[in-house]
Amino acid sequence: MTIDWSWISGHTDYLATLTISHLQAALTAVLLGLLISLPLAVIAHRVRPLRGLLLGLSNVLFTIPSIAIFVLLLPISGLTRTTTVIGLTVYTLVVLLRNTVEGLDSVPAKTKEAAKAMGTRPLRTLLTVEFPLALPVIMAGVRIATVMSISLVSVATYIGDGGLGQLFTDGFQRDFPTPVIAGVVLTLLLAVVADAALVGVQYVLTPWKRRRA
């Protein structure tokens, strides 16, 4: 299998546009997933009867095949980027919700009791004590969800979106492997760079771990 380097050099703007579009779809889905998961995780952590229901529901949504969920959304949002983002957001929920709940569960009870004894209100305790201590576990979920979303964006090619996934369709239809290889390499690079960036974000947001080290 040979690569036509002249095709790549002649389509750099096109590849850059698809790469940016691909990354935007993935990151938007992760951010929306976080906005939905954080309050649901707090509810699941504090209201135990709802814990199994919320986690179970997210697991059920995760079992829906990716192509099927995009097709089911078509009558609602049509052949738009909105369909792509909603579908990807659904898949991030199972990882983000579970990791956030586990992160909150990992906060020592004595730490929360100490905050309460100091007169700290529950909301402030959540924001300044529980979430920061749960951050490493939450960030692990964010990293998984981000890499997963980057890999799944290509599936949206079937509804006319898909970012770098369009290169796969183009290459297969023309029996021309160069776009396919370029799409695979760029998708892998996006995943690696995004994961490394999130490691850096976690490093900045957890200074107490650096001091401990």
Stockholm file with secondary structure:
# STOCKHOLM 1.0

chainA/1-213         MTIDWSWISGHTDYLATLTISHLQAALTAVLLGLLISLPLAVIAHRVRPLRGLLLGLSNVLFTIPSIAIFVLLLPISGLTRTTTVIGLTVYTLVVLLRNTVEGLDSVPAKTKEAAKAMGTRPLRTLLTVEFPLALPVIMAGVRIATVMSISLVSVATYIGDGGLGQLFTDGFQRDFPTPVIAGVVLTLLLAVVADAALVGVQYVLTPWKRRRA
#=GR chainA/1-213 SS CCCCHHHHHHTHHHHHHHHHHHHHHHHHHHHHHHHHHHHHHHHHHHCHHHHHHHHHHHHHHHTSCHHHHHHHHHHHHCSSHHHHHHHHHHHHHHHHHHHHHHHHHTSCHHHHHHHHHTTCCHHHHIIIIIHHHHHHHHHHHHHHHHHHHHHHGGGGGGGTCCTTHHHHHHHHHHTCHHHHHHHHHHHHHHHHHHHHHHHHHHHHHCHHHHHHC
#=GC SS_cons         CCCCHHHHHHTHHHHHHHHHHHHHHHHHHHHHHHHHHHHHHHHHHHCHHHHHHHHHHHHHHHTSCHHHHHHHHHHHHCSSHHHHHHHHHHHHHHHHHHHHHHHHHTSCHHHHHHHHHTTCCHHHHIIIIIHHHHHHHHHHHHHHHHHHHHHHGGGGGGGTCCTTHHHHHHHHHHTCHHHHHHHHHHHHHHHHHHHHHHHHHHHHHCHHHHHHC
//
